[in-house]
């Protein structure tokens, strides 16, 4: 399964394993599937959230937006009545700039990883977001404040502190491949593979684990909790796939990544969409997706509804 993870795999070996490379993804998949005028629908988290609400996709509630520097000191008024909240850049990527506050007073803020911040440090973080420190291309940004996702006990043994999420790649409206990203101590509670999180390949039909990697190398147990990753199963799996598939209708993007979390109280919720999802999902699953995408493009039925496409994936893949 993991033959293409050899340290010195040649391009020919990678092609033989059906691995989709960056160049082919960019020129044959993204360029032909995603019109650039549609990118703002997913690159701007405020637009994405409003659009998702309009089509009935479950998302974390938007508390407010800080758009300019002289509004930064109003953030405490925005979160009044909330016991916890999340601050993130509207145009961020890779989880950069996301600050999760699980409890606070006007002078003391406790993050999801138990780090204690002062009011000045949170104020400075929002100012950094506005300056474009975390945004795509370093452009001026806005800070989004939204409700915190509550960790589902379903995954309490599989993730270290942080909230795990499911990434589903959708091609021409069909959920094609999925993985779950699990936070570790190394990743500081973030579900980001580049920061040391664990990637678990998820069978698209069942929602069950099929493989797992850490730093691109196969593993079987979580490095911090010791949980057997092969016992992981995502509940409400069909609902996850429906949310991902709706991203196609919502944006018109033929190739996208949908990031979905399972909230303890509200069930599966879409965090964000991505018009340029990475390729590490192939490593997490232990197989390439080039041939699968071709099969979807050539032989999967056209013109089906969301429910019909999800049914097709569950029955035929």
C-alpha positions in Angstrom: 0.0 0.0 0.0 2.7 2.5 0.9 5.2 1.4 -1.8 5.4 5.0 -3.2 6.6 6.3 0.1 10.1 5.0 -0.4 12.7 7.6 0.2 14.0 7.4 -3.4 10.9 6.6 -5.4 11.4 7.6 -9.0 8.9 9.6 -11.1 8.1 6.4 -13.1 7.3 4.6 -9.8 5.1 7.4 -8.6 3.2 7.4 -12.0 2.9 3.6 -11.8 1.3 4.0 -8.3 -1.3 6.4 -9.7 0.0 9.3 -7.7 -1.3 12.7 -8.8 1.7 15.2 -8.9 1.6 18.9 -8.2 2.0 19.9 -11.9 -0.7 17.6 -13.1 -3.0 18.7 -10.3 -2.4 22.4 -11.2 -2.7 22.2 -15.0 -5.0 19.2 -15.7 -7.3 19.3 -12.7 -7.5 22.7 -11.1 -7.0 24.9 -14.2 -9.7 22.9 -16.1 -12.1 22.6 -13.2 -11.9 25.9 -11.2 -12.6 29.3 -12.8 -10.4 31.9 -11.1 -13.4 34.3 -10.7 -14.9 31.7 -8.2 -11.8 31.6 -5.9 -13.0 34.5 -3.7 -16.0 32.4 -2.7 -13.6 30.0 -0.8 -10.6 32.2 -0.2 -12.7 34.7 1.9 -14.0 32.9 5.0 -16.7 35.5 5.5 -18.1 35.0 2.0 -17.9 31.2 2.4 -19.8 31.3 5.7 -22.5 33.5 4.3 -22.9 31.4 1.2 -23.0 28.2 3.2 -25.7 29.7 5.4 -27.7 30.6 2.3 -27.8 27.0 1.1 -28.3 25.4 4.5 -24.8 24.0 5.2 -24.1 23.8 8.9 -21.2 26.0 10.0 -19.9 27.6 13.2 -21.9 30.8 14.0 -20.4 34.0 12.9 -20.0 36.3 15.9 -18.5 39.3 14.2 -15.8 40.8 12.0 -13.0 43.3 12.7 -12.1 45.1 9.5 -9.9 48.0 10.4 -7.3 48.9 13.1 -9.5 51.3 15.1 -12.1 48.5 15.6 -9.6 46.1 17.2 -10.4 47.2 20.8 -14.1 46.4 20.2 -13.5 42.7 20.0 -14.5 42.2 23.6 -17.9 43.8 23.0 -18.4 41.5 20.0 -17.9 38.4 22.1 -20.0 39.6 25.0 -22.2 36.7 26.1 -20.0 34.0 24.6 -18.0 31.8 27.0 -15.5 31.0 24.3 -14.7 32.0 20.7 -12.3 31.7 17.8 -10.3 34.4 16.0 -9.1 33.7 12.4 -8.0 35.6 9.3 -10.7 35.8 6.6 -8.0 35.0 3.9 -5.8 32.6 5.9 -4.6 29.2 4.9 -3.2 26.1 6.5 -4.6 27.0 9.9 -2.2 30.0 10.3 -3.5 32.8 12.5 -6.3 30.8 14.1 -6.6 31.5 17.8 -9.0 29.4 19.9 -10.0 31.0 23.2 -11.7 28.5 25.5 -12.1 30.8 28.6 -11.3 34.4 29.3 -11.7 37.5 31.5 -11.1 41.0 30.1 -7.4 40.7 31.0 -6.7 37.0 30.8 -7.3 34.6 27.9 -6.8 30.8 27.9 -6.2 29.1 24.6 -7.2 25.5 23.6 -3.6 24.4 24.3 -3.8 26.0 27.9 -1.5 28.9 27.0 -2.4 32.1 28.9 -2.5 35.3 26.9 -2.9 38.9 28.0 -5.4 41.4 26.5 -2.5 43.1 24.8 -1.3 39.8 23.2 -4.8 39.1 21.8 -5.1 42.7 20.6 -1.8 42.3 18.9 -2.8 39.0 17.3 -5.9 40.7 15.7 -3.7 43.6 14.5 -1.4 41.1 12.9 -4.3 39.5 11.1 -5.4 42.9 9.7 -1.8 43.6 8.5 -1.9 40.5 6.4 0.6 38.5 8.5 -1.4 35.2 8.0 -3.2 35.9 4.7 -2.7 34.5 1.2 -0.2 36.8 -0.5 0.3 38.9 2.6 -2.5 41.3 1.7 -4.5 43.3 4.2 -7.1 41.1 5.9 -10.0 41.1 8.3 -10.4 39.2 11.5 -13.3 36.8 11.8 -14.7 35.9 15.2 -16.9 32.8 15.4 -18.2 30.3 17.9 -15.9 27.6 19.1 -16.4 24.0 18.0 -17.0 21.7 20.9 -14.8 18.6 20.9 -16.9 15.4 20.3 -16.2 12.7 22.8 -16.2 10.3 19.8 -12.6 11.3 19.2 -11.3 11.9 22.6 -8.7 9.1 22.4 -7.6 9.9 18.9 -6.5 13.6 19.1 -4.3 15.5 21.4 -6.2 18.5 22.8 -7.2 20.0 19.4 -10.3 19.4 17.4 -9.8 16.8 14.6 -11.2 17.5 11.2 -12.1 15.6 8.0 -10.8 16.7 4.7 -12.9 15.5 1.7 -11.7 16.2 -1.8 -14.7 16.6 -4.2 -14.3 16.3 -7.9 -17.0 17.2 -10.4 -19.4 17.1 -7.4 -18.5 13.6 -6.2 -16.7 13.0 -2.9 -13.6 11.3 -4.1 -11.2 10.7 -1.2 -11.1 11.6 2.5 -8.8 11.8 5.5 -9.0 12.8 9.1 -6.4 15.1 10.6 -5.6 14.5 14.2 -3.8 17.0 16.5 -0.7 16.0 18.3 1.5 17.6 21.0 4.0 18.5 18.3 1.3 20.3 16.3 0.3 22.3 19.4 -3.2 21.0 19.2 -3.7 22.0 15.5 -5.0 19.6 12.9 -2.2 20.6 10.4 -0.1 17.9 8.9 2.8 20.3 8.1 3.0 21.1 11.8 3.1 17.5 12.9 -0.5 16.4 13.0 -1.4 12.8 12.1 -3.2 12.0 8.8 -5.6 9.1 8.8 -6.9 7.8 5.4 -10.7 7.3 5.5 -12.6 4.8 3.3 -15.0 7.0 1.3 -17.8 4.4 1.6 -17.7 3.5 5.3 -16.0 6.4 7.1 -13.5 3.9 8.6 -9.8 4.3 8.9 -7.7 2.5 6.2 -4.2 3.8 6.9 -2.4 6.5 8.9 0.8 8.6 8.6 2.9 11.0 10.6 5.5 13.1 8.8 4.7 11.0 5.7 5.6 7.7 7.3 3.1 4.9 8.1 2.0 4.6 11.8 -0.7 2.5 13.5 -1.1 4.4 16.8 -1.4 8.0 17.9 2.0 9.2 19.1 0.6 10.9 22.2 -2.6 9.1 23.2 -1.5 5.6 22.1 -4.9 5.1 20.5 -5.2 2.4 17.8 -5.8 4.5 14.7 -7.2 1.6 12.7 -10.2 1.6 15.1 -11.2 5.1 14.1 -14.6 5.5 12.5 -16.3 8.8 11.7 -19.9 8.9 12.8 -22.6 10.6 10.7 -20.5 9.8 7.6 -23.2 10.3 5.1 -23.8 13.8 6.5 -20.1 14.5 6.1 -20.2 13.5 2.4 -23.4 15.5 1.8 -21.8 18.7 3.2 -18.7 18.2 1.0 -20.8 17.5 -2.1 -22.9 20.6 -1.5 -19.7 22.6 -1.8 -19.9 22.0 -5.5 -23.3 23.5 -5.9 -22.4 26.3 -3.5 -19.3 27.4 -5.4 -19.2 26.0 -8.9 -15.7 24.7 -8.2 -15.1 21.3 -9.9 -12.2 20.4 -7.7 -12.3 21.4 -4.0 -11.4 20.4 -0.5 -14.1 20.5 2.2 -12.9 20.7 5.8 -15.6 19.3 8.2 -15.6 19.0 12.0 -17.9 17.0 14.3 -19.4 19.2 17.0 -20.5 17.6 20.2 -23.9 19.4 20.1 -24.4 20.4 16.4 -23.1 17.5 14.5 -21.0 17.8 11.3 -20.1 21.4 10.5 -18.2 22.8 7.5 -15.2 24.8 8.6 -14.0 26.0 5.2 -13.5 25.1 1.6 -10.3 25.1 -0.4 -9.9 25.6 -4.2 -6.4 24.2 -4.1 -6.4 21.2 -1.7 -3.1 19.6 -1.2 -2.0 16.1 -2.2 -0.9 14.7 1.2 -4.3 13.0 1.3 -2.8 10.4 -1.1 -0.1 9.6 1.5 -2.6 9.4 4.3 -4.6 6.8 2.3 -1.6 4.9 1.0 -2.6 5.2 -2.7 -2.7 7.7 -5.5 -5.9 9.4 -6.8 -4.9 10.1 -10.5 -6.8 7.1 -11.9 -9.8 7.7 -9.6 -10.2 11.3 -10.8 -10.0 10.1 -14.4 -12.7 7.5 -13.7 -15.0 10.1 -12.1 -14.4 12.4 -15.1 -15.0 9.8 -17.8 -17.6 7.4 -16.4 -19.5 8.9 -13.4 -23.1 10.1 -14.3 -23.6 13.8 -14.9 -26.5 16.0 -13.8 -27.3 14.2 -10.5 -28.4 15.9 -7.3 -26.3 16.0 -4.1 -28.1 13.0 -2.6 -27.9 11.0 -5.8 -24.1 11.7 -6.1 -23.6 10.6 -2.5 -25.7 7.5 -3.1 -23.6 6.7 -6.2 -20.3 7.0 -4.3 -21.6 4.8 -1.4 -22.8 2.1 -3.7 -20.4 2.1 -6.6 -16.9 3.2 -5.6 
